[in-house]
């Protein structure tokens, strides 16, 4: 169908979307954003690289460090990684200001490129990649809102 290509010069598990593939990808993202917006999610955007400290605080560093792609800076000794998931970043948006229980639920979504250091033998077409795009949302709510939020989420699918 000519939607994407792989290049040895770019690297395994790193798809390059052609014009047709980019059009399909854009339609999927637009549709996903419409669905998220219809159920109260607000779109956010988070950086592709992040200090290791965030992943240490979240617990991801200890569990997934070997599967994360490390970024080396010529100007900083701090440890950075390409973003393997959105969860820690979304918690930082939530934690960025004081909130009242009346503000909850807060729903945010991020259609972002994520990066993982997959082993060469595990890479497979578009199902197992080193760079992939994920529609990822998080709902921050009170404990008594959880059942209703989950029930409501399944009503839309």
C-alpha positions as CSV (number, residue, x, y, z in Angstrom):
1,X,0.0,0.0,0.0
2,X,3.0,2.2,0.2
3,X,2.1,3.8,3.6
4,X,5.5,3.5,5.2
5,X,9.1,2.3,4.6
6,X,12.0,1.2,6.7
7,X,15.6,2.3,6.0
8,X,18.8,0.7,7.2
9,X,20.2,4.2,7.3
10,X,17.5,5.3,9.7
11,X,17.5,2.1,11.8
12,X,15.4,-0.9,12.5
13,X,12.0,-0.3,14.2
14,X,11.9,3.3,13.1
15,X,9.2,3.6,10.4
16,X,9.1,6.5,7.9
17,X,5.6,7.4,6.8
18,X,5.1,8.2,3.2
19,X,2.6,10.9,2.0
20,X,-0.2,8.4,2.0
21,X,0.9,6.9,5.3
22,X,1.1,10.4,6.9
23,X,-2.5,11.1,5.6
24,X,-3.8,8.0,7.2
25,X,-1.9,8.7,10.4
26,X,-3.3,12.2,10.5
27,X,-6.9,11.0,10.1
28,X,-6.4,8.5,12.9
29,X,-5.1,11.2,15.2
30,X,-7.9,13.6,14.3
31,X,-10.5,10.9,14.9
32,X,-8.9,10.0,18.2
33,X,-8.8,13.7,19.3
34,X,-12.5,14.1,18.4
35,X,-13.4,11.0,20.6
36,X,-11.2,12.2,23.5
37,X,-12.7,15.7,23.3
38,X,-16.3,14.4,23.2
39,X,-15.7,12.7,26.6
40,X,-14.0,15.7,28.2
41,X,-10.3,15.1,27.6
42,X,-8.1,18.1,26.9
43,X,-5.1,17.6,24.6
44,X,-1.6,18.2,25.9
45,X,1.8,17.9,24.5
46,X,4.9,16.8,26.4
47,X,8.6,16.8,25.4
48,X,10.3,13.8,23.7
49,X,13.3,13.8,26.0
50,X,13.2,14.0,29.8
51,X,15.6,14.0,32.7
52,X,16.1,10.6,34.3
53,X,15.0,12.1,37.6
54,X,11.3,12.1,36.6
55,X,11.5,8.4,35.9
56,X,13.2,7.8,39.2
57,X,10.4,9.5,41.0
58,X,7.7,7.6,39.1
59,X,9.4,4.2,39.6
60,X,9.8,3.6,35.8
61,X,13.6,4.1,36.0
62,X,14.1,1.1,38.3
63,X,11.7,-1.2,36.4
64,X,12.4,-0.2,32.7
65,X,15.8,1.5,32.5
66,X,17.2,-1.2,30.3
67,X,14.3,-0.7,27.8
68,X,14.7,3.1,27.6
69,X,16.8,4.9,25.1
70,X,19.3,7.1,26.7
71,X,20.1,10.6,25.3
72,X,23.6,12.0,25.7
73,X,24.1,15.8,25.8
74,X,27.4,17.4,24.8
75,X,26.7,20.2,27.3
76,X,25.2,18.5,30.4
77,X,26.2,15.6,32.6
78,X,22.5,15.0,33.6
79,X,21.0,11.7,32.4
80,X,18.2,12.0,29.9
81,X,16.0,9.5,28.1
82,X,13.7,9.6,25.1
83,X,10.1,9.4,26.5
84,X,9.0,5.7,26.7
85,X,5.5,6.6,28.1
86,X,3.4,9.6,28.9
87,X,2.3,8.8,32.5
88,X,5.0,10.6,34.4
89,X,4.7,13.7,32.3
90,X,0.9,13.8,32.8
91,X,1.4,13.6,36.6
92,X,3.6,16.7,36.3
93,X,0.9,18.6,34.5
94,X,-1.5,17.7,37.3
95,X,1.0,18.5,40.1
96,X,1.9,21.9,38.5
97,X,-0.7,23.8,40.6
98,X,-2.8,23.5,43.6
99,X,-6.1,21.8,42.9
100,X,-9.4,21.5,44.7
101,X,-11.5,18.4,44.9
102,X,-14.0,20.4,43.0
103,X,-11.6,20.5,40.0
104,X,-11.8,16.8,39.6
105,X,-12.0,14.9,37.4
106,X,-9.2,16.3,35.2
107,X,-8.8,14.5,32.0
108,X,-5.8,15.0,29.7
109,X,-4.6,13.1,26.6
110,X,-1.4,13.1,24.6
111,X,-1.0,11.6,21.1
112,X,2.8,11.3,21.3
113,X,5.8,9.6,19.8
114,X,7.2,7.2,22.3
115,X,10.6,5.4,22.2
116,X,11.7,2.1,23.5
117,X,15.0,0.2,23.2
118,X,13.5,-3.0,21.7
119,X,15.8,-6.0,21.1
120,X,16.5,-6.5,17.4
121,X,14.8,-10.0,17.4
122,X,11.6,-8.4,18.9
123,X,11.1,-5.8,16.2
124,X,8.2,-6.7,13.8
125,X,6.6,-4.5,11.2
126,X,4.4,-1.8,12.9
127,X,3.5,-4.0,15.9
128,X,6.9,-3.8,17.7
129,X,8.9,-0.7,17.1
130,X,11.5,1.5,18.7
131,X,9.5,4.6,17.8
132,X,5.7,4.5,17.8
133,X,2.8,6.9,18.3
134,X,0.4,6.3,21.2
135,X,-2.9,7.8,22.1
136,X,-2.6,8.0,25.9
137,X,-5.0,9.6,28.3
138,X,-5.1,10.0,32.1
139,X,-8.0,10.9,34.3
140,X,-7.2,12.4,37.7
141,X,-10.3,11.9,39.9
142,X,-11.5,11.4,43.5
143,X,-11.8,7.8,44.7
144,X,-15.6,7.9,44.7
145,X,-15.5,8.9,41.0
146,X,-13.5,5.9,39.8
147,X,-16.5,3.5,39.2
148,X,-18.4,6.1,37.3
149,X,-15.4,7.2,35.2
150,X,-14.6,3.6,34.2
151,X,-18.3,2.8,33.5
152,X,-18.6,6.0,31.4
153,X,-15.4,5.2,29.5
154,X,-16.7,1.9,28.3
155,X,-20.0,3.4,27.2
156,X,-18.2,5.3,24.4
157,X,-16.6,2.2,23.0
